[in-house]
Amino acid sequence: MDIAVKKVELIEWLARLQDEKLIQRIETLRKSSIQELYEQQMPKTREALQAKLNQSEKDINEGKVYSQEEVENYFNARFKQ
């Protein structure tokens, strides 16, 4: 089954869901998955953090940056209907 179809089915199911305890469990799962993703992306060592900082400085020096306005325009064009 296509992932988009699965998402729509889940959204429809959630929209009809009345069990407050189940909704709380789903919310807890959502929050923990967000936390896990954040932790996976965070550097684990001082050296890894320094490498990320060095890469960021290199990107800035090479002009590989976007202004706040460019970022806002991108997301507005992509997600606003």
C-alpha positions as CSV (number, residue, x, y, z in Angstrom):
1,M,0.0,0.0,0.0
2,D,1.2,3.5,-0.9
3,I,2.5,5.6,2.1
4,A,0.2,8.5,1.1
5,V,-2.8,6.2,1.3
6,K,-1.7,4.9,4.7
7,K,-1.3,8.4,6.0
8,V,-4.8,9.4,4.8
9,E,-6.3,6.3,6.4
10,L,-4.6,7.1,9.7
11,I,-5.8,10.7,9.6
12,E,-9.3,9.6,9.0
13,W,-9.1,7.1,11.8
14,L,-7.7,9.6,14.2
15,A,-10.4,12.1,13.3
16,R,-13.1,9.6,14.3
17,L,-11.2,8.4,17.4
18,Q,-13.0,9.1,20.7
19,D,-10.9,7.1,23.2
20,E,-9.0,9.8,25.2
21,K,-6.5,7.3,26.7
22,L,-5.6,6.0,23.2
23,I,-5.2,9.5,22.0
24,Q,-2.9,10.3,24.9
25,R,-0.8,7.1,24.1
26,I,-0.5,8.2,20.5
27,E,0.6,11.7,21.5
28,T,3.2,10.2,23.8
29,L,4.5,8.0,21.0
30,R,4.6,11.1,18.7
31,K,6.6,13.1,21.2
32,S,9.0,10.3,22.0
33,S,9.7,9.7,18.2
34,I,10.4,13.4,17.8
35,Q,12.8,13.3,20.8
36,E,14.5,10.2,19.4
37,L,15.0,11.9,16.0
38,Y,16.4,14.9,17.7
39,E,18.8,12.8,19.8
40,Q,20.0,10.9,16.7
41,Q,20.9,14.1,15.0
42,M,22.8,15.6,17.9
43,P,26.6,15.1,18.0
44,K,27.5,12.5,20.6
45,T,31.1,13.7,21.3
46,R,32.9,16.9,21.6
47,E,34.8,16.0,18.4
48,A,31.5,15.4,16.5
49,L,30.2,18.8,17.7
50,Q,33.4,20.5,16.6
51,A,33.2,18.9,13.2
52,K,29.6,20.2,12.7
53,L,30.7,23.7,13.8
54,N,33.6,23.6,11.4
55,Q,31.3,22.5,8.5
56,S,28.9,25.3,9.4
57,E,31.6,27.9,9.3
58,K,32.8,26.5,6.0
59,D,29.3,26.7,4.5
60,I,28.9,30.3,5.7
61,N,32.3,31.2,4.2
62,E,31.3,29.6,0.9
63,G,28.0,31.4,0.8
64,K,25.9,28.3,1.3
65,V,23.3,30.1,3.4
66,Y,19.8,31.3,3.1
67,S,18.2,34.4,4.4
68,Q,15.1,34.3,6.7
69,E,13.1,35.7,3.8
70,E,14.3,33.0,1.4
71,V,13.4,30.2,3.9
72,E,10.0,31.7,4.5
73,N,9.3,32.1,0.8
74,Y,10.3,28.5,0.2
75,F,8.0,27.1,2.9
76,N,5.2,29.3,2.0
77,A,5.4,28.2,-1.6
78,R,5.7,24.6,-0.7
79,F,3.1,24.2,2.0
80,K,0.5,27.0,1.6
81,Q,-2.3,26.3,-0.7
